[in-house]
Amino acid sequence: MNRRWLAALILACVASFASAAEEDEMLGFIVDDTISHIGHDFYYSFSERLRAISPMDFNQGLRERPSSRRWRPHCLVPIS
């Protein structure tokens, strides 16, 4: 009888670890990697709009690359 309980306990522990491994990835993050005030403003507008129209079942990044011209930064939205 004790062996059955021990086997059931081990099986329950293994099953809980297997389901936890599937759920480890957290979704819905928007990563801000901008450096200028204009980039931060764009990130804020972009993230508000994206959250309004999407269920956010993915992660998204937003990077800013400075350009050679002073007032024209490039905001990049990588798609994976």
N, C-alpha and C positions, 0 to 999 in steps of 0.2 A: 504494500500500500504506500509506504514512504517513497519507494522508487517512482511510482506513478506521479505523486505530487511533485517530486523533484524534477521529473521529466517535463511535467506540465509547466512548472515554474521556469525552467530553462527555455522551453519553447515560447512562452509568453515574453520573456526578456529578449530573445532573438528576434521575434516578430516586431516588438516595439523599436528595437534598434534599426531594423530594416525599413520601417516606415519613417523613422526620423531621418534616415539618410536621404530619402527621396524628397523631404521637405526642407532640407538645409538651405537651399538657395532662396534668398529673399528677393522679391520682385517689387517693382514700383519706384525705384530710385531714379532720380535725375541728378547726375553729377555735374556740378558747376566747376569748370576749369577755365574760367574767363579771368582776364587780368585788368581790364579797363572798366571805367564807369559805364561806358556804352555797352560793353559786353555783359556786365551785370544786369543792366536794364533789359537787354535782349533776353538773357536767361530768365529773368523774372516773368516777362511777357510770354515767352515760349513755354515755360513750365506751367503757368496758369492756364494757357490755352490747351496744352496737351492733357493736363489733368481733367479739363472740362469735357473733352471729346473722346477720351480713351479710357478703357478699363484699367490701364497701367499693369498689364500682366507681363511686363518686360522691364529691363533697366535701360536707361538712355544716358548718354554722355553729351556734353556740350563743351567744345574746346574753342579757344580763341587763339588765333595766330596773328601776331603783329605784322603789319605791312611796312613797306619802305616809306609810304606816305603817312604823315602824322595822324590824320583824322579818318583813316580808312582801315580799321581792323577787319579781319576775316573771322567770322564765327563758323565753326565746322560742327556738323551734327553727324557723328559716325553712326552708320547703320550696320548692325551685325546680323 
